[in-house]
């Protein structure tokens, strides 16, 4: 009787926690959309920013570029690192355990610490100054542990029978990894990529120190703000709060869209197999 009561209680608490999170999420999202949709106007999407139109277009382009280039650096390193840790390293290696502990620790470090590191390393030491490339390199380091650990766990979850069957049919180890193991673990890998995209898009503290907050479409060595920095800048001024809500709404839509595309790609890959 006591076990049944405990099971019912835990089930209730679990459902309550799930619905509470969903309620808060939809409540915040609905509030932002209600406050922001009223002030969406063509002037917010003009090519150049000024104090009159408060255009978010330069920040939007910088955000997309920041996501693309950060992932272009971090994804290959994280995925290939996960392949090495899962397929080539010794399972009882102390270095392997150290890498895993370090990766888990780096995932939990506040972004402001990465910003200070990027400022000291890329802005000052390497002489990149406050620039787009300094922000990209900082974000790449920030999301690398997340992609590495999620990719490693995804590769671990692939049934060992897949690997053994491929090797038994005469396929090389490298071909087995790229033709069997990686496609089978693509859903878990993309889950880490989706989380990384969310962290890049929502990042502001690290970019204030590295990429800067100039409202322009940034070249490699130019300072430029992303949407989250743009939203922080115009809200902190206290003059464009309504436009800040509109920017937040656009930011949420972009995150949803990127997540949808990532899930679509994952399902497409799994279906084609």
N, C-alpha and C positions, 0 to 999 in steps of 0.2 A: 504493500500500500504506500509506504513511504517513498519507494523508488518511483512508483507511478506519479505521485505528487511532485517529486523532484523533477521528473521528466517533463511534466506539464508546465511546471514553473519555469524551467529553463527554456522550453519552447516558447512560452509567452514572452519571456525577457528578450529572447532572440528576435521574435517578430516585432516587439516593441522598439527595439534598437534599430532594426531595419527601417520601419515606417517612420521613426523619428528622424533618421538621417535623410530619408527621401522627402519628408515634409520640410525640413530645413532647406534642403537643396532646391526644391521647387519653389519654396517661399522666397528665397533670396533671388533666384533666377527671375521669377515673375515680377518681383519688386523692381529689379534693374530694368527689365523690359518695359514695364509700365512707365517708369521715370524716363527711360532713354528714347523710346520710340517716338515720342512727341516731338523731340528736338532733332530727329534725323532730317537732314536737309542736303541739297546738292552742294552747298558751300563746304560741308564737312569733308567732301571727297574731291575738293579742288587739288590740283597738282602741287601747288606751292602753299606753304603755311604762312599766315600772318595773324596779327592780333585781332583782326576782324572776323575772318572765316574760321579760325581755330581748326584748320584742316587736319584730319588724321591720316590722310593719304601717304605722306612721307613716312610716318611711323608704321603704317600698315605694310608698305613695301619693305621697310627695314626689318620688320618682324618676320616676314616670309623669307627674306634673304638670310636672316639670322638662323632660322630653323633649318633651312636647306644646307647651309655651309657648316653649321655645328654638327648636324647629323652626318654630313659627308666625311667629317673627320672622325667623329666618335664611333659611328656604326661599324666601319671596317675593323677598327682597333678592338672594339668590344666583342664583336662576333668572332673574329679570328683568335682573340685572347681566350674566349670561352671554348673554342674548338681545341686549342692547345691544352687548356686546363682539364678538359673532359676526355680527350682522346690520346694525348701524347705524354702528359706528365704522370709521374708516379703518384699513386693514390695516397701513399703514406708520407709524401714529401713534406718537410717542414716549410719549405718555401711556398708550396701550394697552400698550406693552411694559413701562412702569413698573408698571402695575397688575398685570400677570402676574408680574413679578419679585417685587413686594411680596406678592402672594397666595401664591406658592410659598415665600417666606421665612416668612410668618406661619404656614403649615401646620406648619413644623418647629420653631416656638418652644415651649419647655417650658411645660407648663400652669401651673407655679408663677409664671411671668412674667405670664400672664393674670390669675392670682389677685391678684398685687400691683397690677396695673393696675386691676382691678375694685375692689379695696379702696380705692385712692386716689381713683378716679373716682366710683364709685357709692356706696360706703359713707361716705366722708368728704366729698368735694366736693359731690355732689348730695344728701347727707343722707339716703340711704335706710337707713343703718345696716346692721347685719348682718341681712339679710332675704332672703326668697325671690326678690323682684324683682331684687335685686342679683346673686344667683346666676344667674338666668335671663339677664340682660343680659350678664353676663360670658361665659357659655357660648355665647350667640348670636354674640358677637364671635369666640369661639374657633373655632366650626365654620363661620362664614361663608366664609372663604377656601377651605375644603375643598369646600363645596357649589358655590361659584362656579367653581372650576377643573374639578371633575368635570362640572358642567353644561355648561360651555363646550366641553370635549372631547367630550361626548356630542352636542352640537349640531353640532360640526365633523364628526363621523362620519356624519351623515345624508347620503346621496348627493345631489349637487347636482341630479341629474335630477328628484328629487321636487319641489324648489323650482321649477325651470324649468317642469315640467309644470303645476304649480298656477298659476303666473303666466300661462302660455300659455292656460289655460282661463278667464282673466279674474278670478281671485281676487285680492283685495288682498294687499299684503305682510303686513299684520297678521293677516289671516285665514289666510294660508299658514303663518305662524309657529305660530299656535295650533291649526290643524287638521291640519297636515302635519308640520312640523319637530319640534315639542314631543312629540307622540305617538310619533314615530319614535325619538326620543332618550330616551324615558322610562326604558329599562333602565339606561342610563349615569347618568342623573340620580338614580335610586333607589339605584344603587350608592354614590354619594356620600352620600346620605341615610342609608343603612345604616351606613356608616363613621362618620357623625356621631352616630348613635344609640349606637353602641358607645363612642364617645369620651365622650358625655354620661353614659351609665350607669356607666362605669368611672372617672369623674373624681372625685377627692377633694381634691387639693392646692388647686385654684382655689376650690372651694366652702368649704373651711375658712376662707378669708379673707373670703368674701362672704356665703354663705348660713348659715354657722355649723354647729353640731353639736348643737343642742337636739333632744331626742327627742320631737317632737310633730308633728302635721299642721300644716304652716305655711300661714298666710294670706299675702297679698301682702307685708305689711310685718313678718312674723314670721320669726324664725330657725327653721330646720329642717334636719335631716340627710337625706341620701340614703342608699341602700343601701351604696354604697362607703364613705361617711363613717361610717356605722353600723358597718360591718365593721371599719374602722380603729379606731374608738373602743373597741369591746368587746374587740378583740384586744390593743390597747395596754394595757388595764387588767390583762390576764393572768388574769382571773377567769372569762371566758366564751369560751374558745378553741373549744370544741365548737360553741357557738352561732354563732361566727364562720364555721366551716366550713359550717354550715347556711345562713347568709346568703349565702355565696359560691355555694353550690349554687343557691339561688333566683335569684341574680343571673345565673348562666349560663343558667338556664332562661328567664329573661325576655329575654335577648339573643337566644337561639335563636328564641323565639316571635316577637319583633319582626322578626327577619330573615326568618322564614317568611312572616309577613304581608306584608312589603314585596315579597318575591319573588312571592308569590301575586298581589298587586295589579299588579305589572309584567307578569306573564304574562297576566293577565286583560285588561289594556289592549291588549297586543299581539295577543291572540287576537280581541278584538272588532273590531280594525281589519282 
